Amino acid sequence: MMNVYNSLSRRMEELKPLADNTIRLYTCGPTVYNFAHIGNFRAYAFEDILRRVVQFNGMKIKQVMNLTDVDDKTIRGANAQGVALTDYTKTYKDAFFADLKKLNIQSAEVYPAATDHIPEMIDLVSKLMAKGVAYQSDDKSVYFKVREFPGYGKLAHIDFDHQQTGQRCAADEYDKENVGDFALWKAWEPSDGPVGWESPWGRGRPGWHIECSAMSMKYLGETFDLHTGGIDNLFPHHENEIAQAEAATGKEFVKTWMHCAHLRVNGEKMSKSAGNFFTLRDLIEKGYTGREIRYVLINAHYRTGLNFAFTALDDARKSLEKIDRCVEQLTKSALGDTAAEAARGTEGAPAFAQKALEEFTAAVNDDLNLPRAFAALFGLVRETNGYLSQSSQSSQKSQSVLAVFRKMDEVLGIIFFENEKAKVEIPAEIQAMLDERAAARAAKNWAESDRLRDAIAAAGWVVKDSKEGQTLTPKA
């Protein structure tokens, strides 16, 4: 049974599909005005673990992640560069998908872009106008009447008696203390330049909040299982999504809401002015791998703040090396196994491996408790190393333990297995540098050995030294 914390009810609840054994999940994706930073990827990594645990429990998933390619920021950026909005946002869309691949984040089933769904947004705004919960103001924009929706504030648990209301919020993002009527459709103004679409209320473009309501219901239905995002999106963005959707349909919008906490860098809020603002490519340029970064991003409970530091990345590298050494030796012990034995998976695994898998399963099903899940993984590493030191090894037993590692990695996505290494073709120039480095080490020319190691790393490969010699793996 998979239990999660529902931000709406403020309690733990079982996550089970509304229909078809399929969890229908909407995740707030990037606003493609710049390269995504590691704070963004904390949320995307959490959502990746979530979808993996859903599948780990035998359920299907349909995930929709939006791409916000029209809002205040994207328009401002495109006009500043004097390029078309689609050309401006394409750079950051492409970079986003490349970054997801580096972090081994599974692909969502649908990635709808806001600019491809303007008709759906206009239709939703029209329904709200017809129901009397929206109005066109003197500035020609259309606003949602917060006071006309009795359920407004139920996600954020807002006490209206102690809030100022009635003012209008035209900006896509605004003061989180401001409970005002928010823009559904923003009238065109000169600063928008060429960006705009015709509508029943004149030329303009959708507000940020209406985009997610329209796209989520198009692909997942008027009521669906699960909606996630960062805690900063809970109010006003997610609150406004609920109001728009439920006012239009009269139905419950989302059954379960989950939110992950903020990421801080060296204990401070991330900002460019503080010099602690990092994109994924910034960290990779510093020599870290996507696998190491993923390890840090997921190795904390999603509802607790995550403090990101370079020492954590260094520790992640050491931890992954421990896992790699164990899995590598286990794989050698499992050689010679027959296909029939491999097909049995975890069946017949030693008691220590079964216990570790049970602890791991209990942890991930307890609101994605990744710290406990990692404890189970490293308990398995420790016990496996003890098993490998004994003479009572068998190919079949080793294969079953290896299957437990694979089962855990269905959720974690961080373990590099030997058969995956075998599929990687080493370029001739990299192999030549590796051979030169082996010769330098044999001659105890450590300076040359280090130079070649750095050159190989700059080309995208990681060299590790052991008693058996050098091993080479591509940077994840």
N, C-alpha and C positions, 0 to 999 in steps of 0.2 A: 504494500500500500504506500503510495507516494503522497506525503503530506507537505504542504507549503503554507507560508504565511500570506494571508490575503489582506492587502492594504485596505480594502474596502470594509471588511468586517473587523479588522484588527485582531484576528485570531488564526490559529493553525487550522487548516481544513484539508481534507483529502482531495487531491486533484484527480478527477475522473472525467472522461469525455461525456459531453452532452449527447453525442450520437456517433455511430459508425466506428467506435473505438479509435477516434481521431481527435486529438487536441488541436483545436483551431487557435492559432497564436498570432497576435499582432505585436510587432516590436517597432518602437520608434527608431528610425534609421537616421543617417546623417543629413545635415543641411550642407549641401555641397558648394560651399563658398570658399573653402580652404581645405588643407589636408587635415584629416581627423587626428586628434591628439590622443595620448594614452588614457586620458580620462574618459573619452568616448569609448575607447576599446575596453575599458573596465566593464562597461555596460554590455557591449557586444559579446565579450567573453563569458559573462554571466549568462546571457541568453543562449549562448552556444552550449554551455553546460546544462542548462535547463532542457533544451530540446534533446540533447543526448540522453539525459536521465529519463525523459518521457519514452524514448525508444528503448532504452535499457530495460524498462518495465513492460515491454511488449506492446506499447500503444503506438499508433501511427501519429504523424504530426503534419500539419499544414501551416507553415510559417509565412507570414507576409511582413516584409520590412520595407517601409517607404523610403523614397529618396526625395527630400525636400529641395526641389530645384527652382522654386520661385518663392521668395519672401523678401523682407527688407534687405537682408545681407547679400543675397545673390544678385538682386537688382543693382544695389549700390556697387558691388564689385564689378559686374559686367559693364556698367556705364562708366565707371572710373577707367577701365581699360579700353573702352570704346569698341567692345566686341559684342556679338550677339549672345543673348543669355544662354542658349544651348551650347555654344562653343565654350563659353566661360565655365559652365558647370561640367562639361564632359571631362575636362582635365581631372577634376576632383572625383568624379564618379569612377573613372578608370583607376585612379590611385586607391580609392576605397576598396575596390574589389581585389586589387593586387595585395593590399594590406591584409584583407581577410584571409587570403590564401597563405600568406606568410605566417599567420597566427593559427593556421589549421582550424579555422572557424567554418563549420559546415554551411553550405549555401541554403538560403531560404528558398521556399518553393516559388515565391513571387516577389519581385522587387518593383513595385509600381512607382513611377515618377509622377510628381504632382502635375506637371505640365501636360501629361498624357491623359489626365482625368478631369479636365475643366468642366465638361458637360455634366458629369456626375455631381460635381460640387455646386454648379448652378441649380441643378435639380433639387438638391438637398436644401439649399437656401430658399428656393421657391416653396417647398413644403413648409418650412418654418414661417415664411411670410403668410402663407395661407392659414396657418394655425394661430396666427396672432402673437407669436412669441418673438418676432423679428420686425424691424421697422427700418425705413430708409430715412436718414437724417438730412438736415439741411446741407451737409457737405456731400450728399449723394451716395455716401457709403451706407451699407446695410449692417445693422447691429442686432445682437441677440439681447432680448430683455431678460436679464438675470432674475429679476423679481417675479417674472411670469412663469418661472420653472420652479415649482415647490421643492424639488429634490436637490437644488443647487447647493453644493457644499458638502454633500454626503461623503465624498471620497477624502477630502481634506479636513472634514469635521469642523467646518467653519461655523462660528456663532454669529449669525447675522445681526443680532442685537448690539454687538460691539464692533460693527464694521461700517465704514462709510460706503454707501452704494449710490448708484444713479449716474455717476460720471461715466464718460465713454473712454474705452481703451482702444485706440486706433492702431497702436504699434503691435507687431507680432509678439514681441516679448515686453513685459512690463513688470512694474513693482508687484511682488508677490503679496503685498498687503492690500493691494487695490482690488476690491470686489466691484467691478464696474461692468457695464454693458460692453461686450467685446465685438470686434469687427468680424463679420462673416464674409462680406464682400467689400473690398476697398476701392473707392472711386479712383480713376486714373488721375494723376497729377503730373506736371511737367518733369519732376525729378525721376519719374518712372521711365522716361525716354520711350523707346519703342515697345516696352513690355506692356501688354494689355490684351484683354479679350472682350468681345461684345457680350452683353447680358441684358436681361429685362430692365436692369437698373442703370444702364449705361456702360460705357467702356471702363474696365477695371481689372482687378485680379482677386483671387480668393485670399482670405485671411489664413494664417498658418493653421489654426485649430480645425477649420472646416475640412482641410485637406485629409487629415487622418481619419476623421469620422466617415467621410465619403469613400475613401479607398478601402478602409477595413471592412465596411459593410458590403462593398461590391464583391470582395473576394471571400469573405468569411461568413456573410449573412448578417441579419439585423441583430441577432444575439449569438455571441460566440464565447468560447471557453476562457481565454486567457489573454491579458494585455500586460506588457512589461515596459520598463524604461528606467531611466535614472530617477533618483528621488527628486531632483530639481524639476522634473516634468510633472510631478504629481499635481501641483497647483502652480499656475492656472491651466496648463495645457490639457492634462488628462481630465480635470474637472470640467473643462469646457467641452471636451469630446463627449463626455457622458451627457451633458445638458443638450447639446445639439442632436445627438442620436436619439435619445429617449424622448425628447420633445417632438421629434419628427415621426417616430414609429409607435410610441406608446408602449414599447417593450423594453425589458432589461437589456442594456447594451452589452455588458461583459460580466461574466460570472466571477472571475478571479483576477485581481490586480496584484502584480509583484513589482517591487522597486528596489534597485540596488543603491547602496550608499556612495558617497563621494570618494574620489581618489585624491590624495594629497601627495605632494612631493617633498620629501625630507621634512615632513610635519607641517608644511605650509600649503596654502591654497595655490594651485598652479596658475601662473600668469606670466606673460611675456616680460612685464616690467620687473618681476622678481628673478628673471633669468632661469626659471625652472619649468618652462613650457617646452614639452617634447612631443614630437610626432613619432610614429613608429620608425620612419626612415632616419630620424635623428639618432635613435638608439642603435639601429643596425649599422649606421656609419661609424659608431663608436666601438663596433666589433661584437655586439651582442646578436644572438640569433632570435628568430621569431619564436622558436621553441622555448628559449629561456625567458623571453618576455611573457609568453603565454603562461608559463609556470608561475611567475610572480602575480599575474593578473587574476589567476583562479585560486591561488593558495591562501584564501581568506574567505570568511563567510560573507556572502554578497550583501547582507544587511548591516555589516560593520564597515566603518571607514577603512580604506586601504592606504597605507603609507608606502609610497613608491620611492625606492632609493637604489643607487647603483650598487651598494653593498648587498641588497636583496638579489640583484641580478647575478652578482658574483657567487652568492650562496646557491642560487638556482643552478648555476653551471656545475658546481660541485655535487649537488644532489642528483642532477641528471646523470652525471658521470658514474655515480654509485649505482643508479638504476641500470645504466647501459652495461656496466661491467657484469652485473648479476645476470641480466638477460642474455648477454653474449655467451657467458659460460654455460648458462642453462640451455641455450640453443645448441651448443656443441654437445652437451650431454644427451640431448634429444635426437641427435642425428641417427639415421637408420630406422626411424619409426616408420611404420607402414601407414598407408592412407587410411586403412580401417581404424588404426589406433588414433590417428589424428582426428578422425571424424567424431570420436567420442567426446572431444572437447574437455570440459572440466570433470567429466565423469571419472571416478576412480582417483581423483586427486588426493594427495596425503591430507591428513587431518589438519595440519597447520595451514595448508593452502585453502581448504574449505572454510576454516574459521576466519581467515583473512577476508575471503570473499563475502562471507556473511556479515562481517563487521563493516566492510566497504558498502555493501548494499543497504544496510541499516542507516549508515551515515548519509548517503546521497538521497535516500528517501525521507530523511528528517530535515526537510527544508534546505536541501542542497548543502549539507554540512561538510564542506570540502576540507577543513582542517582535520576532522575525524577520518575522512576518506583517505587523505594523505598519510595519516598515522597508520591506517590499515595497510596501505601500500608499502610503507617502509618496514612495517612488521613482517610483511611477506618477503621483502628483500632480505631482511636479517635471517629469517628462518630458512630461506632458500639457500643463502650462502652457507649456513650450517649443514643443510642437506647435501650440498655439492662437495663439502669437505669429507663426506663419509664414503665408504666403499660400497654402500648398499644402493647406489644409484641404478636406475633402469631407464631405458629409452622411453618406455611407456609412461612411467611415473614423471619423468622430466617433461614429457610432452603435455601431460595434464596440468602441471604447475605452470608451464608456459601459457597454456590456455587461460589460466586464471589471470595472468598478467594481461593477456589480450582482452579479457572480459572487462577488467578495470579500465583499460585504455579506451574502450568504447565510450567511456564518459570523459576521461582526462585528456586524451588526444596528445600525449607528450612522449610516449615511449617509441623508440626507434628500433624496430625488430630487424634481425639479421637478413631475413629474406627480402626486406625492403631495401637494405643496403646493396644486396646483390643485383637489384634491378637498376642501380645508378651506374651510369657509364662515366668513367673518369676521363676527362679530356687529356689528350696526349701531352699538352704543355704543362698541365697540373701534375701528371705522373712523372714528367721529367724533373720538375722541381722537387717532388717527393723523393725521387731517387737521389738527387743531388744532396738533399737534406740528410738522407740516410748515410751517405758517404761522409758528410761533414760531421755527423755525430760519431761515426766510427773513428774519425780522425781527431775527436774531441775538440773540434772547431765550433765552440758553442755560439760564438758571435754570428757565424755564417748560418748555423742551424736556426738561430732565432730570426735572422733576416729572412730566410726562406719560409719559416713558419708564418711570419707576418705577411709576406707576399702571397702565400697560398690563402691566408685568411682574407686578404683584400680581394682575391679572386672569387670568394664565396665558399671556401671550404675550411673545415676545422680539422686540424691534425692533433691526434692524441698519442702519447707515448706510453708504452707498457713493456712488461718483460718480454712479450712476444714481438715487440717492434712497434712500428707506426701503424695507426689506423686513420682512415680518411673518411669523413662524412660531409655531405653538403650542408651548408647553413640552412636551417629550417626557416 
